[in-house]
């Protein structure tokens, strides 16, 4: 039975994405062409591979088993073809990264433009997610995260600033009306603009000075999704609604403009910068290898 590789690739993309539109977007083609490719494959195999409804697309039992066998084969095929890429003067292909919003906002802007200028044949796709993910299962080549425990077969490479800080701030009008805290515990009597992870956890605010560490549970009029809605919390702080606790680099422009004033700067917590992490396999796709070499330089 002769099967077209493009049809198999279309099935894998749609099955992984959970829909024709998302699969087409990831593959750089149209949803209609993806649908036709899967329909053609099902016709040749004589079995339904995807169960379709108006709201979702999911693999059938036969489709799930086919996907399970195809994924390692497609990965091996890509690696084999990419070995030829190493003989090109300039590496090409797609590099897909999974990063938190803070990295997309604060780290990548200084790295991505010069990288893509240095490697014009590489196309980069950035997926923003704040939870820790299995990059391979998510269809990504590599991820960037802060300080999470990585699997043993993952390689971690420093990317961006090696030391960062969380800063605390409020608008001048708010501090004039409510007073300026002189100790982190005094924040318990203030309106705090806090954030919540996608898991539902609201992190504590941590402050460190000398040998003393103070953690408080922020309470206030606004809670936002960390990363995705941080700018809303900043706007609320500028409007005088309360005290904010966020990456220093995110707040620096508002310190410079005077819209926000530093609160408890002697207590700001330092933490290690982010890491690029990827599977520790011997052969790296050419775009990822080029990116790793670029950030190491």
PETAZI-V63210 format. One record per residue. N is the residue number from 1. RES is the residue in one small letter. PSI is psi in whole degrees, -180 to 180 (* if undefined). NEAR is the number of other C-alpha atoms within 8 Angstrom. Layout:
((N/RES/PSI/NEAR) (N/RES/PSI/NEAR))
This chain:
((1/x/126/3) (2/x/121/3) (3/x/139/8) (4/x/133/6) (5/x/-37/6) (6/x/-35/7) (7/x/-41/12) (8/x/-42/11) (9/x/-39/9) (10/x/-43/12) (11/x/-46/11) (12/x/-45/11) (13/x/-44/12) (14/x/-42/14) (15/x/-42/14) (16/x/-38/8) (17/x/-21/9) (18/x/22/11) (19/x/156/11) (20/x/-38/13) (21/x/-47/8) (22/x/-37/10) (23/x/-40/17) (24/x/-40/14) (25/x/-42/10) (26/x/-28/8) (27/x/-6/7) (28/x/34/6) (29/x/-166/9) (30/x/155/9) (31/x/-36/11) (32/x/-38/7) (33/x/-34/8) (34/x/-42/15) (35/x/-42/9) (36/x/-39/8) (37/x/-44/12) (38/x/-40/12) (39/x/-40/8) (40/x/-42/9) (41/x/-43/11) (42/x/-38/11) (43/x/-41/8) (44/x/-34/8) (45/x/-21/6) (46/x/30/6) (47/x/148/7) (48/x/128/9) (49/x/-29/11) (50/x/134/10) (51/x/119/9) (52/x/136/7) (53/x/177/6) (54/x/-19/4) (55/x/-21/4) (56/x/164/8) (57/x/129/12) (58/x/153/10) (59/x/142/11) (60/x/178/10) (61/x/-43/7) (62/x/-40/10) (63/x/-38/11) (64/x/-42/10) (65/x/-38/8) (66/x/-43/8) (67/x/-41/10) (68/x/-39/8) (69/x/-32/8) (70/x/-36/9) (71/x/-52/9) (72/x/-34/8) (73/x/-43/8) (74/x/-38/9) (75/x/-42/8) (76/x/-38/8) (77/x/-44/8) (78/x/-42/8) (79/x/-40/11) (80/x/-47/8) (81/x/-35/8) (82/x/-24/10) (83/x/-35/10) (84/x/-32/8) (85/x/-30/10) (86/x/-19/9) (87/x/-5/6) (88/x/155/7) (89/x/-35/5) (90/x/124/6) (91/x/149/13) (92/x/171/12) (93/x/-173/9) (94/x/135/9) (95/x/118/12) (96/x/119/12) (97/x/145/13) (98/x/117/13) (99/x/156/14) (100/x/163/13) (101/x/-36/11) (102/x/-37/9) (103/x/-42/11) (104/x/-34/11) (105/x/-39/8) (106/x/-23/9) (107/x/-50/12) (108/x/-31/10) (109/x/-28/9) (110/x/-10/7) (111/x/-45/9) (112/x/-50/8) (113/x/-49/8) (114/x/-32/8) (115/x/-48/10) (116/x/-28/11) (117/x/-35/7) (118/x/-27/6) (119/x/76/10) (120/x/-15/8) (121/x/-1/8) (122/x/136/12) (123/x/127/10) (124/x/136/9) (125/x/128/8) (126/x/121/8) (127/x/125/8) (128/x/116/9) (129/x/137/9) (130/x/-14/11) (131/x/158/7) (132/x/132/7) (133/x/157/5) (134/x/107/6) (135/x/-36/12) (136/x/-44/8) (137/x/-29/6) (138/x/1/7) (139/x/23/8) (140/x/157/12) (141/x/-33/11) (142/x/166/14) (143/x/167/12) (144/x/129/13) (145/x/166/12) (146/x/120/8) (147/x/10/7) (148/x/157/6) (149/x/122/4) (150/x/156/5) (151/x/155/5) (152/x/-27/4) (153/x/10/6) (154/x/142/10) (155/x/134/8) (156/x/128/8) (157/x/128/9) (158/x/139/10) (159/x/133/12) (160/x/-164/8) (161/x/141/8) (162/x/-19/9) (163/x/131/8) (164/x/170/11) (165/x/151/10) (166/x/133/11) (167/x/151/14) (168/x/138/14) (169/x/164/12) (170/x/164/16) (171/x/148/15) (172/x/-39/10) (173/x/-38/7) (174/x/-46/12) (175/x/-34/10) (176/x/-34/8) (177/x/-36/6) (178/x/-13/7) (179/x/157/7) (180/x/122/7) (181/x/141/9) (182/x/-8/6) (183/x/144/7) (184/x/-33/13) (185/x/-23/7) (186/x/-17/9) (187/x/-20/12) (188/x/-19/11) (189/x/11/5) (190/x/162/11) (191/x/116/12) (192/x/133/13) (193/x/105/18) (194/x/175/14) (195/x/163/11) (196/x/136/13) (197/x/165/12) (198/x/-23/9) (199/x/-12/5) (200/x/-5/6) (201/x/132/7) (202/x/111/8) (203/x/151/8) (204/x/159/8) (205/x/126/9) (206/x/136/9) (207/x/141/11) (208/x/132/11) (209/x/123/9) (210/x/-126/4) (211/x/9/5) (212/x/132/6) (213/x/130/8) (214/x/130/9) (215/x/135/9) (216/x/152/11) (217/x/108/8) (218/x/140/11) (219/x/134/10) (220/x/-170/11) (221/x/-8/8) (222/x/132/8) (223/x/130/10) (224/x/161/11) (225/x/121/11) (226/x/136/11) (227/x/-67/9) (228/x/-36/7) (229/x/25/9) (230/x/-36/11) (231/x/-32/7) (232/x/-43/8) (233/x/-39/14) (234/x/-46/10) (235/x/-39/8) (236/x/-39/11) (237/x/-43/16) (238/x/-34/11) (239/x/-3/7) (240/x/20/11) (241/x/-24/11) (242/x/-166/14) (243/x/139/13) (244/x/151/13) (245/x/110/11) (246/x/175/9) (247/x/134/11) (248/x/-43/11) (249/x/-30/7) (250/x/-32/8) (251/x/-16/12) (252/x/-45/8) (253/x/-32/8) (254/x/-26/9) (255/x/-45/11) (256/x/-36/7) (257/x/-15/7) (258/x/1/7) (259/x/-30/10) (260/x/153/14) (261/x/138/10) (262/x/137/10) (263/x/130/10) (264/x/46/11) (265/x/-27/8) (266/x/-11/5) (267/x/2/9) (268/x/133/13) (269/x/132/10) (270/x/149/8) (271/x/156/7) (272/x/149/9) (273/x/177/12) (274/x/167/14) (275/x/140/12) (276/x/128/12) (277/x/146/12) (278/x/161/11) (279/x/141/8) (280/x/60/7) (281/x/157/5) (282/x/-41/4) (283/x/118/5) (284/x/143/8) (285/x/144/9) (286/x/-44/13) (287/x/-40/12) (288/x/-43/11) (289/x/-42/9) (290/x/-39/9) (291/x/-42/9) (292/x/-46/9) (293/x/-37/8) (294/x/-48/8) (295/x/-27/8) (296/x/-30/8) (297/x/*/4))
